[in-house]
Amino acid sequence: MKYFIIVPDGAGDEKIESLGGKTPLETANMPVINGLAAKGEVGMVQTIPEGVAPGSDAANLSVMGYDPAVYLTGRSPLEAASIGIDMSDTDVAFRTNIITLVDPETGKPADETTTTAYEDLIITDHSSGDITTEEADALIKAIQQELGSEKLRFYTGVSYRHCMIAKEGSTDYQLTPPHDVLGKPVGAHLPKGEGLVEGAAAQDAEFITELMKKSYEILRKHPVNQARKARGLNPANTAWIWGQGKKPSLSSFYDKYKITGTAISAVDLIKGIAICAGLDSVDVEGATGTIHTNYDGKAQAAIQEFKNGKDFVYMHLEGPDECSHQGDQPGKIKCMELIDEKIAKPVIDYLRDAGEAFRVLVVPDHRTPLCLRTHSSDPVPFVLYDSTGEQKQDRARAFNEDSGRMGKSFGSGYELADYFFEKF
């Protein structure tokens, strides 16, 4: 039996008046995935446990079979594993976004001429216009050169997503994801809490705030950002620190399910979960974590993993989530259609032609409603198809929220994973 999970990140949504009272999933043309639904099972799953923030860290752990309440130690440590950072038990990793702040007095991105106080600047773009990794690397290196020390080190990740490691650190902070506060002033969302590193110089969250302010002074005048502004692109004019946590310890995926597997994603978080779980991770050239990604390359990578003998492929696609954060309704719908055409179709065609039994699960990790432009904890729909147990075709079954509510219900993502992998 082969197992294929497709995770369109943030695909779940709410009904939208301009779509005729439909959700993006109801609107998108997805003949392949909806064809699986018509001959398979549909339902809803609560991927985010009560009391846990609706992040992709908790959600993807859950979908992959791990209880976030047990295994989640923070987002950034998982990303650090993907980057290849060898954390000690006392290290703390922090997600370090490079984001765009806008001066409310001019309506333009803050730069070296801006006189408005840092606290009054507006958080406008959590991804700095999907900045390239090459550009971001130059910015992170500049921050490391000025602010790094024996206690603190900054590491380049992918695009706007990076990592800071604090030696002998604490996780006792209230730090806000920038995508949760788009359009809001900085001052109301600065760090709170105590204990970044030992020593009198860094006993409270003001230390992190000062790091962010100092990064702003470095980045707002950096040549990379000057060049981006000249091209009409959002500059990455500050670092935003959040997502703290200590080194994770996941039980082996193989020990749980007795199958081998590979994760395919452009996102360090997913790669890190895979590495910590003992799964392989494949890098695909041109995979961006946006709607403009190498779909064909990702599909062919999945097919090659199955050809190489892997039992399981976890295909994560960040595009729908990024479109939601940007408020891009047409983009979110188009992204789902591309996933159907360029991911689901070729991989499922291969599995059928290979002649081996297979199961497919299509499930968002969480909802990212366009009306909110951030994540929500509400249940998400899923489709589960088994080539050995096709059900009588029913076109009423489809991959969307209303159809899911008429089917099975799972109280957690890891319960759905156990069901999918037939662990009874």
NUVO-923951 format. One record per residue (C-alpha): residue number from 0; residue in three letters; x, y negated, z negated. Coordinates in nm, 4 decimals. Layout:
<sites>
(site NUM,ALA,(X,Y,Z)) ...
</sites>
This chain:
<sites>
(site 0,MET,(0.0000,0.0000,0.0000)) (site 1,LYS,(0.1226,-0.3492,0.0910)) (site 2,TYR,(0.0110,-0.6553,-0.1052)) (site 3,PHE,(-0.0055,-1.0097,0.0339)) (site 4,ILE,(-0.1039,-1.3133,-0.1742)) (site 5,ILE,(-0.1636,-1.6495,-0.0042)) (site 6,VAL,(-0.1675,-1.9465,-0.2432)) (site 7,PRO,(-0.2880,-2.2726,-0.0827)) (site 8,ASP,(-0.1824,-2.4988,-0.3676)) (site 9,GLY,(-0.4563,-2.7308,-0.4930)) (site 10,ALA,(-0.7052,-2.6230,-0.2240)) (site 11,GLY,(-1.0062,-2.6138,-0.4585)) (site 12,ASP,(-1.2094,-2.9337,-0.4628)) (site 13,GLU,(-1.5473,-3.0990,-0.5202)) (site 14,LYS,(-1.8306,-3.1720,-0.2788)) (site 15,ILE,(-1.7697,-3.4911,-0.0825)) (site 16,GLU,(-2.0455,-3.7157,0.0506)) (site 17,SER,(-1.8550,-3.8056,0.3669)) (site 18,LEU,(-1.8284,-3.4327,0.4459)) (site 19,GLY,(-2.2052,-3.3939,0.4291)) (site 20,GLY,(-2.1960,-3.2760,0.0701)) (site 21,LYS,(-1.9403,-3.0047,0.1450)) (site 22,THR,(-1.5963,-2.9329,0.0006)) (site 23,PRO,(-1.2820,-2.9259,0.2178)) (site 24,LEU,(-1.2862,-2.5435,0.2026)) (site 25,GLU,(-1.6463,-2.5382,0.3264)) (site 26,THR,(-1.5535,-2.7804,0.6039)) (site 27,ALA,(-1.2302,-2.6224,0.7278)) (site 28,ASN,(-1.2449,-2.3815,1.0224)) (site 29,MET,(-1.0831,-2.0659,0.8816)) (site 30,PRO,(-1.1997,-1.7686,1.0922)) (site 31,VAL,(-0.9310,-1.5302,0.9668)) (site 32,ILE,(-0.9649,-1.5908,0.5928)) (site 33,ASN,(-1.3438,-1.6133,0.6133)) (site 34,GLY,(-1.3398,-1.2930,0.8159)) (site 35,LEU,(-1.1596,-1.1252,0.5269)) (site 36,ALA,(-1.4198,-1.2649,0.2878)) (site 37,ALA,(-1.7065,-1.1309,0.4986)) (site 38,LYS,(-1.5675,-0.7773,0.4668)) (site 39,GLY,(-1.4136,-0.8131,0.1239)) (site 40,GLU,(-1.4806,-0.9609,-0.2176)) (site 41,VAL,(-1.5196,-1.3225,-0.3224)) (site 42,GLY,(-1.5295,-1.4727,-0.6669)) (site 43,MET,(-1.4022,-1.7359,-0.9071)) (site 44,VAL,(-1.1028,-1.7262,-1.1384)) (site 45,GLN,(-0.9992,-1.9459,-1.4301)) (site 46,THR,(-0.6264,-1.9779,-1.3630)) (site 47,ILE,(-0.5678,-2.2456,-1.6289)) (site 48,PRO,(-0.6173,-2.1311,-1.9910)) (site 49,GLU,(-0.8103,-2.3529,-2.2287)) (site 50,GLY,(-0.5849,-2.6118,-2.3866)) (site 51,VAL,(-0.3124,-2.5803,-2.1213)) (site 52,ALA,(-0.2411,-2.8681,-1.8831)) (site 53,PRO,(-0.3496,-2.7822,-1.5261)) (site 54,GLY,(-0.0028,-2.7673,-1.3768)) (site 55,SER,(0.1303,-2.5481,-1.0990)) (site 56,ASP,(0.3648,-2.3878,-1.3520)) (site 57,ALA,(0.0845,-2.2414,-1.5654)) (site 58,ALA,(-0.1354,-2.1687,-1.2639)) (site 59,ASN,(0.1216,-1.9789,-1.0578)) (site 60,LEU,(0.2441,-1.7817,-1.3580)) (site 61,SER,(-0.1176,-1.6815,-1.4117)) (site 62,VAL,(-0.1798,-1.5812,-1.0491)) (site 63,MET,(0.1450,-1.3844,-1.0490)) (site 64,GLY,(0.0294,-1.1817,-1.3484)) (site 65,TYR,(0.1754,-1.3660,-1.6491)) (site 66,ASP,(-0.0231,-1.5194,-1.9343)) (site 67,PRO,(0.0880,-1.8863,-1.9520)) (site 68,ALA,(0.0043,-1.8949,-2.3218)) (site 69,VAL,(0.2770,-1.6339,-2.3736)) (site 70,TYR,(0.5347,-1.7091,-2.1051)) (site 71,LEU,(0.5183,-2.0804,-2.0215)) (site 72,THR,(0.8035,-2.2790,-2.1770)) (site 73,GLY,(0.7770,-2.5764,-1.9424)) (site 74,ARG,(0.7892,-2.6536,-1.5733)) (site 75,SER,(1.1431,-2.7770,-1.5304)) (site 76,PRO,(1.3199,-2.4679,-1.6736)) (site 77,LEU,(1.1612,-2.2592,-1.3979)) (site 78,GLU,(1.2790,-2.5095,-1.1389)) (site 79,ALA,(1.6243,-2.5079,-1.2970)) (site 80,ALA,(1.6430,-2.1324,-1.2431)) (site 81,SER,(1.5744,-2.1869,-0.8735)) (site 82,ILE,(1.8491,-2.4478,-0.8431)) (site 83,GLY,(2.0904,-2.2019,-1.0045)) (site 84,ILE,(2.1375,-2.3818,-1.3350)) (site 85,ASP,(2.2512,-2.1468,-1.6112)) (site 86,MET,(2.0711,-2.2841,-1.9159)) (site 87,SER,(2.1702,-2.1987,-2.2711)) (site 88,ASP,(1.9036,-2.1253,-2.5305)) (site 89,THR,(1.9426,-2.4757,-2.6749)) (site 90,ASP,(1.9320,-2.6644,-2.3436)) (site 91,VAL,(1.6185,-2.8510,-2.2397)) (site 92,ALA,(1.5319,-2.9059,-1.8743)) (site 93,PHE,(1.3282,-3.2067,-1.7601)) (site 94,ARG,(1.1617,-3.2508,-1.4215)) (site 95,THR,(1.2981,-3.5686,-1.2718)) (site 96,ASN,(1.0842,-3.7111,-0.9928)) (site 97,ILE,(1.2108,-4.0010,-0.7866)) (site 98,ILE,(0.9014,-4.2116,-0.7284)) (site 99,THR,(0.7830,-4.5420,-0.5838)) (site 100,LEU,(0.6920,-4.8358,-0.8064)) (site 101,VAL,(0.5146,-5.1373,-0.6557)) (site 102,ASP,(0.5260,-5.4958,-0.7800)) (site 103,PRO,(0.1618,-5.5980,-0.8443)) (site 104,GLU,(0.2496,-5.9620,-0.7751)) (site 105,THR,(0.3562,-5.8922,-0.4167)) (site 106,GLY,(0.1900,-5.5585,-0.3421)) (site 107,LYS,(0.5254,-5.4350,-0.2132)) (site 108,PRO,(0.7718,-5.1757,-0.3473)) (site 109,ALA,(0.9963,-5.3188,-0.6177)) (site 110,ASP,(1.3511,-5.3946,-0.5058)) (site 111,GLU,(1.6573,-5.5956,-0.6064)) (site 112,THR,(1.4592,-5.9224,-0.5748)) (site 113,THR,(1.1762,-5.8132,-0.8079)) (site 114,THR,(1.1448,-6.0060,-1.1353)) (site 115,THR,(0.8320,-5.8345,-1.2725)) (site 116,ALA,(0.8999,-5.6330,-1.5894)) (site 117,TYR,(0.9438,-5.2565,-1.5440)) (site 118,GLU,(0.6434,-5.1886,-1.7678)) (site 119,ASP,(0.4165,-5.3922,-1.5393)) (site 120,LEU,(0.5112,-5.2188,-1.2147)) (site 121,ILE,(0.2534,-4.9847,-1.0588)) (site 122,ILE,(0.3103,-4.6104,-1.0078)) (site 123,THR,(0.2158,-4.5779,-0.6415)) (site 124,ASP,(0.3749,-4.2698,-0.4855)) (site 125,HIS,(0.4927,-3.9678,-0.6856)) (site 126,SER,(0.6845,-3.8317,-0.3831)) (site 127,SER,(0.8409,-4.1492,-0.2395)) (site 128,GLY,(0.6833,-4.0789,0.0960)) (site 129,ASP,(0.8059,-3.7178,0.0953)) (site 130,ILE,(1.1659,-3.8358,0.0857)) (site 131,THR,(1.4140,-3.6005,0.2498)) (site 132,THR,(1.6394,-3.3862,0.0334)) (site 133,GLU,(1.9458,-3.5412,0.1999)) (site 134,GLU,(1.8365,-3.8916,0.1003)) (site 135,ALA,(1.7356,-3.7751,-0.2463)) (site 136,ASP,(2.0717,-3.6073,-0.3026)) (site 137,ALA,(2.2509,-3.9400,-0.2572)) (site 138,LEU,(2.0174,-4.1022,-0.5100)) (site 139,ILE,(2.0494,-3.8270,-0.7706)) (site 140,LYS,(2.4282,-3.8334,-0.7360)) (site 141,ALA,(2.4221,-4.2087,-0.7974)) (site 142,ILE,(2.2163,-4.1547,-1.1133)) (site 143,GLN,(2.4489,-3.8780,-1.2301)) (site 144,GLN,(2.7538,-4.0961,-1.1743)) (site 145,GLU,(2.6119,-4.3811,-1.3821)) (site 146,LEU,(2.4055,-4.1995,-1.6459)) (site 147,GLY,(2.5395,-3.8443,-1.6666)) (site 148,SER,(2.7513,-3.7294,-1.9603)) (site 149,GLU,(2.8536,-3.4180,-2.1504)) (site 150,LYS,(2.5065,-3.4183,-2.3053)) (site 151,LEU,(2.3079,-3.5044,-1.9918)) (site 152,ARG,(2.3373,-3.3912,-1.6322)) (site 153,PHE,(2.1200,-3.4583,-1.3272)) (site 154,TYR,(2.0809,-3.1963,-1.0530)) (site 155,THR,(1.9420,-3.2329,-0.7019)) (site 156,GLY,(1.6392,-3.0199,-0.6178)) (site 157,VAL,(1.4161,-3.0566,-0.3111)) (site 158,SER,(1.2659,-3.3788,-0.1735)) (site 159,TYR,(1.1410,-3.5835,-0.4720)) (site 160,ARG,(1.1678,-3.2966,-0.7257)) (site 161,HIS,(1.4872,-3.2850,-0.9340)) (site 162,CYS,(1.6163,-3.1774,-1.2744)) (site 163,MET,(1.7841,-3.3240,-1.5814)) (site 164,ILE,(1.9456,-3.0952,-1.8400)) (site 165,ALA,(1.9887,-3.2148,-2.1990)) (site 166,LYS,(2.2294,-3.0202,-2.4168)) (site 167,GLU,(2.0966,-2.9173,-2.7598)) (site 168,GLY,(1.7705,-3.0864,-2.6803)) (site 169,SER,(1.4159,-3.0928,-2.8127)) (site 170,THR,(1.0856,-3.0568,-2.6313)) (site 171,ASP,(0.8914,-3.2748,-2.8767)) (site 172,TYR,(0.7758,-3.5365,-2.6303)) (site 173,GLN,(0.4593,-3.6603,-2.4680)) (site 174,LEU,(0.5687,-3.7056,-2.1076)) (site 175,THR,(0.3250,-3.7804,-1.8270)) (site 176,PRO,(0.3356,-3.6318,-1.4751)) (site 177,PRO,(0.3473,-3.9265,-1.2333)) (site 178,HIS,(0.0859,-3.7706,-1.0044)) (site 179,ASP,(-0.1613,-3.7950,-1.2946)) (site 180,VAL,(-0.1341,-4.1737,-1.3178)) (site 181,LEU,(-0.1143,-4.2975,-0.9595)) (site 182,GLY,(-0.2255,-4.6583,-0.9320)) (site 183,LYS,(-0.1578,-4.7215,-1.3023)) (site 184,PRO,(0.1022,-4.9511,-1.4639)) (site 185,VAL,(0.4186,-4.7936,-1.5997)) (site 186,GLY,(0.3912,-4.9351,-1.9509)) (site 187,ALA,(0.0901,-4.7303,-2.0619)) (site 188,HIS,(0.2544,-4.4035,-1.9622)) (site 189,LEU,(0.6093,-4.4262,-2.0920)) (site 190,PRO,(0.7520,-4.1391,-2.3023)) (site 191,LYS,(0.6486,-4.0793,-2.6607)) (site 192,GLY,(0.8087,-3.8456,-2.9145)) (site 193,GLU,(1.1429,-3.7652,-3.0753)) (site 194,GLY,(1.4608,-3.5672,-3.0412)) (site 195,LEU,(1.6153,-3.5535,-2.6927)) (site 196,VAL,(1.9689,-3.4777,-2.8126)) (site 197,GLU,(2.1363,-3.4628,-3.1502)) (site 198,GLY,(2.3023,-3.7749,-3.2828)) (site 199,ALA,(2.2044,-4.1232,-3.3892)) (site 200,ALA,(2.2127,-4.2589,-3.0342)) (site 201,ALA,(1.9143,-4.0600,-2.9139)) (site 202,GLN,(1.6508,-3.9946,-3.1753)) (site 203,ASP,(1.3362,-4.1054,-2.9960)) (site 204,ALA,(1.1607,-4.1337,-2.6636)) (site 205,GLU,(1.3025,-4.4806,-2.6108)) (site 206,PHE,(1.6177,-4.3013,-2.4940)) (site 207,ILE,(1.4268,-4.1416,-2.2047)) (site 208,THR,(1.2570,-4.4723,-2.1315)) (site 209,GLU,(1.5967,-4.6399,-2.1125)) (site 210,LEU,(1.7199,-4.3702,-1.8739)) (site 211,MET,(1.4230,-4.4401,-1.6485)) (site 212,LYS,(1.4802,-4.8159,-1.6636)) (site 213,LYS,(1.8503,-4.7751,-1.5895)) (site 214,SER,(1.7695,-4.5471,-1.2963)) (site 215,TYR,(1.5443,-4.8242,-1.1630)) (site 216,GLU,(1.8343,-5.0688,-1.1713)) (site 217,ILE,(2.0480,-4.8176,-0.9800)) (site 218,LEU,(1.7911,-4.7114,-0.7232)) (site 219,ARG,(1.6084,-5.0318,-0.6349)) (site 220,LYS,(1.9223,-5.1718,-0.4694)) (site 221,HIS,(2.0618,-4.8436,-0.3331)) (site 222,PRO,(2.1444,-4.8398,0.0420)) (site 223,VAL,(1.9286,-4.5299,0.0949)) (site 224,ASN,(1.6247,-4.7200,-0.0273)) (site 225,GLN,(1.7146,-5.0326,0.1655)) (site 226,ALA,(1.7265,-4.8200,0.4804)) (site 227,ARG,(1.3920,-4.6552,0.3967)) (site 228,LYS,(1.2260,-4.9941,0.3471)) (site 229,ALA,(1.3657,-5.1135,0.6794)) (site 230,ARG,(1.1952,-4.8138,0.8436)) (site 231,GLY,(0.8657,-4.8900,0.6694)) (site 232,LEU,(0.8996,-4.5967,0.4267)) (site 233,ASN,(0.8410,-4.5932,0.0532)) (site 234,PRO,(1.1667,-4.6246,-0.1420)) (site 235,ALA,(1.2444,-4.3954,-0.4348)) (site 236,ASN,(1.3091,-4.6820,-0.6735)) (site 237,THR,(1.2994,-4.5085,-1.0112)) (site 238,ALA,(1.3456,-4.1716,-1.1741)) (site 239,TRP,(1.0428,-4.0463,-1.3702)) (site 240,ILE,(1.1202,-3.7859,-1.6361)) (site 241,TRP,(0.8644,-3.5247,-1.7508)) (site 242,GLY,(0.7905,-3.1482,-1.7549)) (site 243,GLN,(1.0330,-3.0570,-2.0330)) (site 244,GLY,(1.0999,-2.7047,-2.1561)) (site 245,LYS,(1.3514,-2.4452,-2.2683)) (site 246,LYS,(1.4886,-2.1392,-2.0925)) (site 247,PRO,(1.2045,-1.8984,-2.0021)) (site 248,SER,(1.2019,-1.5236,-2.0524)) (site 249,LEU,(0.9612,-1.3374,-1.8222)) (site 250,SER,(0.9059,-0.9647,-1.8321)) (site 251,SER,(1.0051,-0.7821,-1.5140)) (site 252,PHE,(0.7463,-0.7919,-1.2357)) (site 253,TYR,(0.8550,-0.4440,-1.1294)) (site 254,ASP,(0.8050,-0.3112,-1.4815)) (site 255,LYS,(0.4533,-0.4593,-1.4827)) (site 256,TYR,(0.3329,-0.3364,-1.1446)) (site 257,LYS,(0.5925,-0.0860,-1.0143)) (site 258,ILE,(0.6266,-0.2684,-0.6830)) (site 259,THR,(0.9004,-0.4767,-0.5218)) (site 260,GLY,(0.8307,-0.8243,-0.3955)) (site 261,THR,(0.9393,-1.1585,-0.2550)) (site 262,ALA,(0.8158,-1.5145,-0.3017)) (site 263,ILE,(0.8195,-1.7575,-0.0090)) (site 264,SER,(0.7848,-2.1255,-0.0948)) (site 265,ALA,(0.9460,-2.4622,-0.0323)) (site 266,VAL,(0.8984,-2.5467,-0.3995)) (site 267,ASP,(1.1675,-2.4814,-0.6612)) (site 268,LEU,(0.9049,-2.4003,-0.9246)) (site 269,ILE,(0.7783,-2.0962,-0.7338)) (site 270,LYS,(1.1291,-1.9795,-0.6511)) (site 271,GLY,(1.2192,-2.0120,-1.0180)) (site 272,ILE,(0.9225,-1.8036,-1.1324)) (site 273,ALA,(1.0233,-1.5376,-0.8806)) (site 274,ILE,(1.3843,-1.5347,-0.9967)) (site 275,CYS,(1.2867,-1.5143,-1.3648)) (site 276,ALA,(1.0454,-1.2280,-1.2861)) (site 277,GLY,(1.3067,-1.0315,-1.0928)) (site 278,LEU,(1.1484,-1.0931,-0.7526)) (site 279,ASP,(1.3403,-1.2045,-0.4467)) (site 280,SER,(1.2983,-1.5514,-0.2989)) (site 281,VAL,(1.3444,-1.6428,0.0670)) (site 282,ASP,(1.4455,-1.9868,0.1902)) (site 283,VAL,(1.2829,-2.0821,0.5206)) (site 284,GLU,(1.4476,-2.3495,0.7324)) (site 285,GLY,(1.2098,-2.6383,0.7876)) (site 286,ALA,(0.9841,-2.5507,0.4931)) (site 287,THR,(0.9013,-2.8858,0.3358)) (site 288,GLY,(0.6257,-2.8429,0.0781)) (site 289,THR,(0.3991,-3.0732,0.2825)) (site 290,ILE,(0.1438,-3.0343,0.5610)) (site 291,HIS,(0.4346,-3.0763,0.8028)) (site 292,THR,(0.6108,-2.7499,0.7254)) (site 293,ASN,(0.7469,-2.4553,0.9219)) (site 294,TYR,(0.4381,-2.2337,0.9142)) (site 295,ASP,(0.5694,-2.0040,1.1860)) (site 296,GLY,(0.8976,-1.9557,1.0035)) (site 297,LYS,(0.7216,-1.8754,0.6770)) (site 298,ALA,(0.4933,-1.6212,0.8460)) (site 299,GLN,(0.7869,-1.4525,1.0175)) (site 300,ALA,(0.9766,-1.4439,0.6876)) (site 301,ALA,(0.6835,-1.2618,0.5261)) (site 302,ILE,(0.6645,-1.0126,0.8123)) (site 303,GLN,(1.0390,-0.9499,0.7880)) (site 304,GLU,(1.0134,-0.8853,0.4137)) (site 305,PHE,(0.7459,-0.6223,0.4765)) (site 306,LYS,(0.9604,-0.4712,0.7527)) (site 307,ASN,(1.2502,-0.4592,0.5068)) (site 308,GLY,(1.0424,-0.2408,0.2786)) (site 309,LYS,(0.9024,-0.4890,0.0295)) (site 310,ASP,(0.5657,-0.3936,-0.1177)) (site 311,PHE,(0.4512,-0.7468,-0.1939)) (site 312,VAL,(0.4866,-1.1015,-0.0598)) (site 313,TYR,(0.3728,-1.4116,-0.2494)) (site 314,MET,(0.3183,-1.6893,0.0049)) (site 315,HIS,(0.2899,-2.0321,-0.1562)) (site 316,LEU,(0.1961,-2.3412,0.0478)) (site 317,GLU,(0.2147,-2.6812,-0.1175)) (site 318,GLY,(0.0521,-2.8817,0.1631)) (site 319,PRO,(-0.3109,-2.8958,0.0405)) (site 320,ASP,(-0.1959,-3.0193,-0.3003)) (site 321,GLU,(0.0228,-3.2928,-0.1544)) (site 322,CYS,(-0.2626,-3.4076,0.0710)) (site 323,SER,(-0.4907,-3.4260,-0.2336)) (site 324,HIS,(-0.2409,-3.6314,-0.4334)) (site 325,GLN,(-0.2180,-3.8712,-0.1400)) (site 326,GLY,(-0.5974,-3.8877,-0.0985)) (site 327,ASP,(-0.5644,-3.7478,0.2547)) (site 328,GLN,(-0.8997,-3.5774,0.3185)) (site 329,PRO,(-0.8471,-3.4980,0.6902)) (site 330,GLY,(-0.4977,-3.3733,0.6112)) (site 331,LYS,(-0.6222,-3.1341,0.3439)) (site 332,ILE,(-0.8770,-2.9823,0.5812)) (site 333,LYS,(-0.6226,-2.9590,0.8634)) (site 334,CYS,(-0.3703,-2.7966,0.6318)) (site 335,MET,(-0.6138,-2.5183,0.5427)) (site 336,GLU,(-0.6827,-2.4609,0.9116)) (site 337,LEU,(-0.3095,-2.4349,0.9815)) (site 338,ILE,(-0.2667,-2.1867,0.6961)) (site 339,ASP,(-0.5455,-1.9754,0.8435)) (site 340,GLU,(-0.4068,-1.9894,1.1978)) (site 341,LYS,(-0.0325,-1.9798,1.1385)) (site 342,ILE,(0.0047,-1.7838,0.8128)) (site 343,ALA,(-0.2955,-1.5572,0.7599)) (site 344,LYS,(-0.3449,-1.4499,1.1218)) (site 345,PRO,(0.0084,-1.3397,1.2193)) (site 346,VAL,(0.0867,-1.1666,0.8901)) (site 347,ILE,(-0.2463,-0.9832,0.8739)) (site 348,ASP,(-0.2164,-0.8879,1.2419)) (site 349,TYR,(0.1238,-0.7386,1.1606)) (site 350,LEU,(-0.0115,-0.5465,0.8609)) (site 351,ARG,(-0.2962,-0.4029,1.0684)) (site 352,ASP,(-0.0620,-0.3029,1.3514)) (site 353,ALA,(0.1841,-0.1445,1.1071)) (site 354,GLY,(-0.0853,0.1070,1.0171)) (site 355,GLU,(-0.0252,0.1031,0.6427)) (site 356,ALA,(-0.2982,0.0274,0.3907)) (site 357,PHE,(-0.2875,-0.3291,0.2603)) (site 358,ARG,(-0.4599,-0.5723,0.0280)) (site 359,VAL,(-0.4803,-0.9492,0.0723)) (site 360,LEU,(-0.5620,-1.2065,-0.1958)) (site 361,VAL,(-0.6221,-1.5703,-0.1013)) (site 362,VAL,(-0.6443,-1.7936,-0.4068)) (site 363,PRO,(-0.5499,-2.1542,-0.4911)) (site 364,ASP,(-0.3417,-2.1888,-0.8046)) (site 365,HIS,(-0.5660,-2.4737,-0.9246)) (site 366,ARG,(-0.7959,-2.7452,-0.7973)) (site 367,THR,(-0.6683,-3.0848,-0.6904)) (site 368,PRO,(-0.9854,-3.2812,-0.6136)) (site 369,LEU,(-0.9439,-3.5626,-0.3648)) (site 370,CYS,(-1.1595,-3.7851,-0.5836)) (site 371,LEU,(-0.9093,-3.7489,-0.8694)) (site 372,ARG,(-0.5825,-3.7210,-0.6742)) (site 373,THR,(-0.4568,-3.4981,-0.9547)) (site 374,HIS,(-0.5094,-3.1452,-1.0866)) (site 375,SER,(-0.8152,-3.0167,-1.2700)) (site 376,SER,(-0.8698,-2.7088,-1.4860)) (site 377,ASP,(-1.1903,-2.5929,-1.3166)) (site 378,PRO,(-1.2106,-2.2365,-1.1774)) (site 379,VAL,(-1.1015,-2.1751,-0.8190)) (site 380,PRO,(-1.2477,-1.9447,-0.5516)) (site 381,PHE,(-1.0693,-1.6353,-0.4258)) (site 382,VAL,(-1.0974,-1.3798,-0.1469)) (site 383,LEU,(-0.9781,-1.0215,-0.1964)) (site 384,TYR,(-0.9655,-0.7860,0.1013)) (site 385,ASP,(-0.8730,-0.4158,0.0975)) (site 386,SER,(-0.8102,-0.2506,0.4348)) (site 387,THR,(-0.9091,0.0874,0.2877)) (site 388,GLY,(-1.2389,-0.0319,0.1461)) (site 389,GLU,(-1.4007,-0.2764,0.3847)) (site 390,GLN,(-1.7458,-0.3773,0.2712)) (site 391,LYS,(-2.0433,-0.4199,0.4999)) (site 392,GLN,(-1.9953,-0.7503,0.6767)) (site 393,ASP,(-2.1769,-1.0397,0.5128)) (site 394,ARG,(-2.1204,-1.3851,0.6607)) (site 395,ALA,(-2.2547,-1.5388,0.3405)) (site 396,ARG,(-1.9249,-1.4423,0.1797)) (site 397,ALA,(-1.6628,-1.7074,0.2579)) (site 398,PHE,(-1.3597,-1.8728,0.1068)) (site 399,ASN,(-1.5198,-2.1660,-0.0724)) (site 400,GLU,(-1.6472,-2.2707,-0.4109)) (site 401,ASP,(-2.0196,-2.2002,-0.3623)) (site 402,SER,(-1.9586,-1.8544,-0.2198)) (site 403,GLY,(-1.7136,-1.7771,-0.4982)) (site 404,ARG,(-1.9724,-1.8551,-0.7629)) (site 405,MET,(-2.1906,-1.5750,-0.6248)) (site 406,GLY,(-1.9176,-1.3130,-0.6656)) (site 407,LYS,(-1.6932,-1.1684,-0.9341)) (site 408,SER,(-1.5624,-1.3868,-1.2138)) (site 409,PHE,(-1.2259,-1.3513,-1.3866)) (site 410,GLY,(-1.1379,-1.5311,-1.7063)) (site 411,SER,(-0.7686,-1.5555,-1.6180)) (site 412,GLY,(-0.5371,-1.5369,-1.3221)) (site 413,TYR,(-0.3412,-1.2508,-1.4744)) (site 414,GLU,(-0.6598,-1.0449,-1.5034)) (site 415,LEU,(-0.7212,-1.1059,-1.1330)) (site 416,ALA,(-0.3597,-1.0048,-1.0625)) (site 417,ASP,(-0.4074,-0.6787,-1.2526)) (site 418,TYR,(-0.7230,-0.6123,-1.0508)) (site 419,PHE,(-0.5513,-0.6967,-0.7220)) (site 420,PHE,(-0.2512,-0.4756,-0.7934)) (site 421,GLU,(-0.4855,-0.1998,-0.9132)) (site 422,LYS,(-0.3413,-0.1915,-1.2641)) (site 423,PHE,(-0.6244,-0.0367,-1.4615)) 
</sites>
